[in-house]
Amino acid sequence: MRSMSVIAAAIAVTTLGACAQKADRVQATYMSAALYQNLTCEQLVREGWTVSNRAHAAAGKQNRHRLEDEVAITAGVLVFWPALFFTHGNNASTAELAQLKGEMEAIEAASRAKNCGIVFNRA
């Protein structure tokens, strides 16, 4: 019985790597500030709000995927191994969040160049 516990623990540790990342650990994809250089400060603020709202929604989705993956892995290891096939891992939602974080960084850079004072609050 002890060997079954060891095997289950090994499987759990291995499959946790397949979980979606926590939203706050997703790294931004580089986006050039040149995309925003022709915008006024007011336009940058509006674009910043739009991108920030989309990033917030994407972060929520990413964290839901993380939780769903953890539940599926726990169920798969302890109860029903086919549940392991229902994990999200780092998929399109991770890529979307990384891109939005990159856009936020680019907007901040464009804002700095124009002295607009836009700084995103990162939680």
Backbone as CSV, one residue per row, in Angstrom:
resi,resn,N_x,N_y,N_z,CA_x,CA_y,CA_z,C_x,C_y,C_z
1,MET,0.815,-1.192,0.000,0.000,0.000,0.000,0.862,1.260,0.000
2,ARG,1.985,1.202,0.692,2.880,2.368,0.758,3.402,2.707,-0.637
3,SER,3.686,1.688,-1.445,4.196,1.948,-2.789,3.140,2.635,-3.661
4,MET,1.879,2.338,-3.421,0.798,3.007,-4.165,0.758,4.495,-3.813
5,SER,0.990,4.823,-2.548,1.011,6.220,-2.129,2.166,6.957,-2.769
6,VAL,3.316,6.290,-2.834,4.493,6.895,-3.449,4.253,7.124,-4.934
7,ILE,3.666,6.152,-5.596,3.358,6.273,-7.028,2.361,7.403,-7.257
8,ALA,1.325,7.457,-6.430,0.317,8.516,-6.569,0.947,9.890,-6.364
9,ALA,1.820,10.002,-5.379,2.494,11.279,-5.124,3.388,11.665,-6.298
10,ALA,4.090,10.708,-6.867,4.967,10.979,-8.015,4.157,11.439,-9.218
11,ILE,3.026,10.793,-9.438,2.159,11.187,-10.553,1.625,12.601,-10.320
12,ALA,1.236,12.896,-9.096,0.701,14.223,-8.779,1.737,15.303,-9.027
13,VAL,2.953,15.068,-8.577,4.010,16.061,-8.758,4.307,16.252,-10.241
14,THR,4.351,15.172,-10.981,4.636,15.238,-12.414,3.534,15.974,-13.161
15,THR,2.288,15.671,-12.849,1.185,16.271,-13.586,0.894,17.700,-13.168
16,LEU,1.333,18.117,-11.983,1.126,19.515,-11.596,1.857,20.455,-12.537
17,GLY,2.905,19.975,-13.170,3.603,20.775,-14.171,2.744,21.031,-15.394
18,ALA,1.705,20.222,-15.574,0.801,20.389,-16.710,-0.305,21.391,-16.409
19,CYS,-0.359,21.884,-15.186,-1.380,22.867,-14.803,-1.132,24.201,-15.504
20,ALA,-2.218,24.914,-15.715,-2.088,26.275,-16.205,-1.363,27.107,-15.151
21,GLN,-0.559,28.060,-15.583,0.150,28.941,-14.662,-0.816,29.865,-13.950
22,LYS,-0.434,30.317,-12.759,-1.200,31.365,-12.100,-1.044,32.625,-12.947
23,ALA,-2.094,33.421,-13.011,-2.096,34.611,-13.857,-0.948,35.563,-13.524
24,ASP,-0.637,35.696,-12.251,0.419,36.645,-11.880,1.814,36.143,-12.240
25,ARG,1.929,34.900,-12.653,3.223,34.346,-13.051,3.420,34.322,-14.574
26,VAL,2.380,34.678,-15.320,2.481,34.720,-16.776,3.317,35.931,-17.172
27,GLN,4.355,35.694,-17.947,5.252,36.771,-18.374,4.675,37.483,-19.592
28,ALA,4.868,38.777,-19.635,4.394,39.593,-20.752,5.162,39.251,-22.026
29,THR,4.454,39.259,-23.129,5.070,39.133,-24.444,5.493,40.533,-24.876
30,TYR,6.690,40.665,-25.421,7.163,41.995,-25.827,6.267,42.579,-26.916
31,MET,5.878,43.815,-26.693,5.134,44.595,-27.687,5.843,45.937,-27.797
32,SER,6.031,46.415,-28.985,6.726,47.687,-29.191,5.822,48.862,-28.819
33,ALA,6.393,49.827,-28.123,5.669,51.054,-27.784,5.364,51.871,-29.042
34,ALA,6.064,51.568,-30.147,5.825,52.278,-31.406,4.380,52.126,-31.867
35,LEU,3.726,51.042,-31.443,2.318,50.841,-31.806,1.439,51.967,-31.272
36,TYR,1.882,52.617,-30.209,1.078,53.626,-29.531,1.659,55.033,-29.631
37,GLN,2.747,55.209,-30.347,3.440,56.500,-30.366,2.626,57.631,-30.983
38,ASN,1.689,57.335,-31.857,0.901,58.382,-32.505,-0.371,58.744,-31.730
39,LEU,-0.590,58.111,-30.581,-1.788,58.399,-29.799,-1.529,59.557,-28.841
40,THR,-2.569,60.329,-28.583,-2.485,61.392,-27.577,-2.595,60.750,-26.198
41,CYS,-2.334,61.540,-25.161,-2.462,61.019,-23.800,-3.889,60.528,-23.537
42,GLU,-4.862,61.276,-24.008,-6.261,60.879,-23.817,-6.553,59.544,-24.513
43,GLN,-6.048,59.391,-25.712,-6.236,58.140,-26.440,-5.506,56.982,-25.748
44,LEU,-4.326,57.269,-25.204,-3.591,56.243,-24.457,-4.365,55.795,-23.222
45,VAL,-5.001,56.754,-22.554,-5.808,56.412,-21.374,-6.958,55.496,-21.775
46,ARG,-7.661,55.848,-22.841,-8.788,55.010,-23.300,-8.300,53.619,-23.701
47,GLU,-7.201,53.569,-24.449,-6.641,52.277,-24.864,-6.178,51.494,-23.640
48,GLY,-5.596,52.190,-22.678,-5.149,51.551,-21.444,-6.298,50.923,-20.685
49,TRP,-7.414,51.627,-20.595,-8.597,51.074,-19.928,-9.088,49.812,-20.635
50,THR,-9.149,49.886,-21.951,-9.624,48.735,-22.734,-8.722,47.526,-22.523
51,VAL,-7.423,47.729,-22.672,-6.468,46.626,-22.536,-6.463,46.106,-21.100
52,SER,-6.519,47.007,-20.135,-6.526,46.607,-18.732,-7.755,45.754,-18.398
53,ASN,-8.912,46.162,-18.888,-10.132,45.378,-18.647,-10.049,43.997,-19.287
54,ARG,-9.518,43.954,-20.497,-9.355,42.656,-21.171,-8.350,41.783,-20.423
55,ALA,-7.276,42.392,-19.916,-6.261,41.644,-19.168,-6.844,41.116,-17.862
56,HIS,-7.677,41.915,-17.218,-8.313,41.476,-15.970,-9.199,40.254,-16.225
57,ALA,-9.986,40.308,-17.292,-10.842,39.167,-17.643,-9.999,37.941,-17.995
58,ALA,-8.925,38.145,-18.740,-8.051,37.034,-19.129,-7.357,36.430,-17.907
59,ALA,-6.986,37.261,-16.943,-6.354,36.759,-15.717,-7.342,35.908,-14.919
60,GLY,-8.584,36.344,-14.858,-9.611,35.548,-14.184,-9.794,34.194,-14.850
61,LYS,-9.829,34.192,-16.161,-9.962,32.943,-16.916,-8.753,32.036,-16.668
62,GLN,-7.573,32.628,-16.668,-6.343,31.866,-16.441,-6.369,31.224,-15.056
63,ASN,-6.778,31.972,-14.058,-6.832,31.428,-12.700,-7.911,30.363,-12.555
64,ARG,-9.034,30.513,-13.270,-10.055,29.456,-13.278,-9.494,28.182,-13.886
65,HIS,-8.748,28.334,-14.993,-8.129,27.164,-15.626,-7.163,26.486,-14.664
66,ARG,-6.406,27.277,-13.920,-5.465,26.729,-12.939,-6.222,25.894,-11.909
67,LEU,-7.312,26.448,-11.372,-8.103,25.738,-10.373,-8.720,24.471,-10.956
68,GLU,-9.276,24.573,-12.156,-9.864,23.398,-12.810,-8.813,22.317,-13.032
69,ASP,-7.608,22.719,-13.419,-6.524,21.759,-13.620,-6.156,21.065,-12.312
70,GLU,-6.077,21.824,-11.241,-5.732,21.238,-9.949,-6.784,20.222,-9.513
71,VAL,-8.059,20.550,-9.726,-9.146,19.627,-9.377,-9.072,18.368,-10.241
72,ALA,-8.863,18.543,-11.547,-8.786,17.394,-12.454,-7.604,16.489,-12.107
73,ILE,-6.484,17.090,-11.771,-5.301,16.296,-11.433,-5.518,15.548,-10.126
74,THR,-6.099,16.217,-9.141,-6.383,15.544,-7.873,-7.340,14.382,-8.097
75,ALA,-8.398,14.634,-8.870,-9.355,13.563,-9.165,-8.694,12.443,-9.951
76,GLY,-7.840,12.821,-10.888,-7.172,11.820,-11.710,-6.220,10.952,-10.922
77,VAL,-5.510,11.538,-10.004,-4.544,10.782,-9.215,-5.242,9.936,-8.163
78,LEU,-6.258,10.508,-7.528,-6.883,9.813,-6.407,-8.053,8.925,-6.792
79,VAL,-8.765,9.260,-7.851,-10.015,8.562,-8.122,-10.096,7.970,-9.527
80,PHE,-9.928,8.826,-10.538,-10.276,8.422,-11.903,-9.240,8.977,-12.865
81,TRP,-8.249,8.176,-13.245,-7.119,8.676,-14.031,-7.491,9.339,-15.359
82,PRO,-8.594,8.963,-16.044,-8.918,9.681,-17.290,-9.188,11.178,-17.089
83,ALA,-9.444,11.601,-15.848,-9.657,13.029,-15.584,-8.405,13.838,-15.908
84,LEU,-7.250,13.179,-15.951,-6.001,13.875,-16.269,-6.005,14.445,-17.687
85,PHE,-6.874,13.908,-18.550,-6.951,14.406,-19.926,-7.728,15.712,-20.039
86,PHE,-8.316,16.178,-18.935,-9.148,17.376,-18.969,-8.443,18.614,-18.425
87,THR,-7.135,18.585,-18.370,-6.400,19.764,-17.904,-6.194,20.738,-19.060
88,HIS,-6.102,22.006,-18.717,-5.912,23.048,-19.722,-4.443,23.257,-20.049
89,GLY,-3.611,23.193,-19.027,-2.199,23.510,-19.229,-2.053,24.964,-19.643
90,ASN,-0.929,25.294,-20.217,-0.703,26.657,-20.694,-1.109,26.721,-22.156
91,ASN,-2.319,27.211,-22.383,-2.900,27.182,-23.723,-3.147,28.590,-24.252
92,ALA,-4.168,28.737,-25.049,-4.472,30.022,-25.685,-4.762,31.120,-24.670
93,SER,-5.377,30.771,-23.532,-5.660,31.816,-22.546,-4.365,32.356,-21.937
94,THR,-3.359,31.504,-21.795,-2.058,31.958,-21.298,-1.419,32.902,-22.315
95,ALA,-1.471,32.537,-23.583,-0.896,33.372,-24.642,-1.620,34.716,-24.730
96,GLU,-2.943,34.702,-24.594,-3.718,35.949,-24.641,-3.326,36.861,-23.482
97,LEU,-3.223,36.287,-22.285,-2.845,37.085,-21.118,-1.442,37.663,-21.282
98,ALA,-0.516,36.871,-21.785,0.856,37.352,-22.004,0.871,38.515,-22.995
99,GLN,0.083,38.415,-24.045,0.013,39.484,-25.044,-0.578,40.756,-24.435
100,LEU,-1.647,40.616,-23.662,-2.272,41.786,-23.044,-1.329,42.459,-22.048
101,LYS,-0.585,41.660,-21.303,0.412,42.241,-20.394,1.477,42.995,-21.187
102,GLY,1.863,42.459,-22.329,2.821,43.145,-23.194,2.269,44.451,-23.723
103,GLU,0.991,44.455,-24.086,0.355,45.693,-24.556,0.327,46.737,-23.444
104,MET,0.059,46.300,-22.220,0.047,47.231,-21.095,1.432,47.848,-20.891
105,GLU,2.467,47.039,-21.000,3.831,47.557,-20.866,4.157,48.557,-21.979
106,ALA,3.691,48.261,-23.191,3.941,49.164,-24.320,3.191,50.487,-24.136
107,ILE,1.979,50.424,-23.612,1.215,51.647,-23.351,1.913,52.477,-22.277
108,GLU,2.411,51.825,-21.245,3.155,52.548,-20.206,4.403,53.217,-20.793
109,ALA,5.111,52.508,-21.673,6.318,53.072,-22.287,5.969,54.282,-23.149
110,ALA,4.896,54.176,-23.928,4.460,55.306,-24.758,4.037,56.469,-23.870
111,SER,3.393,56.141,-22.761,2.976,57.165,-21.808,4.182,57.888,-21.210
112,ARG,5.210,57.131,-20.848,6.432,57.747,-20.302,7.061,58.691,-21.322
113,ALA,7.092,58.267,-22.584,7.702,59.091,-23.638,6.947,60.404,-23.824
114,LYS,5.641,60.399,-23.549,4.822,61.600,-23.737,4.505,62.299,-22.409
115,ASN,5.053,61.783,-21.310,4.785,62.330,-19.972,3.299,62.346,-19.628
116,CYS,2.606,61.258,-19.973,1.170,61.154,-19.689,0.893,60.661,-18.267
117,GLY,1.832,59.952,-17.678,1.660,59.482,-16.302,0.837,58.221,-16.141
118,ILE,0.671,57.435,-17.183,-0.106,56.206,-17.090,0.769,55.106,-16.494
119,VAL,0.295,54.545,-15.387,0.974,53.419,-14.751,-0.101,52.429,-14.332
120,PHE,0.026,51.195,-14.779,-0.940,50.164,-14.432,-0.626,49.585,-13.059
121,ASN,-1.653,49.363,-12.278,-1.512,48.728,-10.979,-1.449,47.227,-11.198
122,ARG,-0.376,46.616,-10.753,-0.225,45.159,-10.920,-0.455,44.482,-9.588
123,ALA,-1.441,43.599,-9.599,-1.759,42.877,-8.361,-1.085,41.544,-8.316
